[in-house]
Amino acid sequence: MATLLSQIRQPIGSFKGAGAYDKDKVRRELAKRGIKQVIPPQHNAVVSNTGLTHLRSRNKAIKIIALAGRTAWKVQSGYHQRSKAETVMFRYKTIIADSLSVKKIENQQTEIKIGCKILNTILQINKPISIQVT
C-alpha cells in the first residue's frame, strides 16, 4: 500500500475502498499520511478499545452501522462515490482498452486523456435531446 500511495504526486484527501481494505496495516498507512478512510468494516467487526488513532474512523463506522445500518453509513460517509468510480473504470476498460499500450508515464497520461475524450464524446452523442412540450 505504501508503494502505491508514494506514486501519487497530488495530495490525497480520502481513500474509498471495499471492505477488503479493512486491514490494520492499510488503515495505519492511510492515517500516517493524513488520508481520510472511507472503508466499510467487515460484518463481524467490533470496536477496538486500544485507542489507536488509525482505528478511530473504523470504530465510528462500526457504531453508526450498529445504530442506523450499513446503508445509512454509506450515504453519510459518501461511500457510494466508490461505485461510481468503479463504473467509470469498467466502462473505460470495456470500450477503450483493458490495459495501456505505452510504457512511459507521460505517454500513459496522454493515452488516458484520449480515451476519456472518446468516452465523453460517445456519451454526448448518445445523450437524448429533451424538449419540453407545453
C-alpha positions, 0 to 999 in steps of 0.5 A: 500500500505504501508503494502505491500511495508514494506514486501519487504526486497530488495530495490525497484527501480520502481513500474509498475502498471495499471492505477488503481494505479493512486491514490494520496495516492499510488503515495505519498507512492511510492515517500516517499520511493524513488520508481520510478512510472511507472503508466499510468494516467487515460484518463481524467487526467490533470496536477496538478499545486500544485507542489507536488513532488509525482505528478511530474512523473504523470504530465510528463506522462500526457504531453508526452501522450498529445504530442506523445500518450499513446503508445509512453509513454509506450515504453519510460517509459518501461511500457510494462515490466508490461505485461510481468510480468503479463504473467509470473504470469498467466502462473505460476498460470495456470500450477503450482498452483493458490495459495501456499500450505505452510504457512511459508515464507521460505517454500513459497520461496522454493515452488516458486523456484520449480515451476519456475524450472518446468516452465523453464524446460517445456519451454526448452523442448518445445523450437524448435531446429533451424538449419540453412540450407545453 
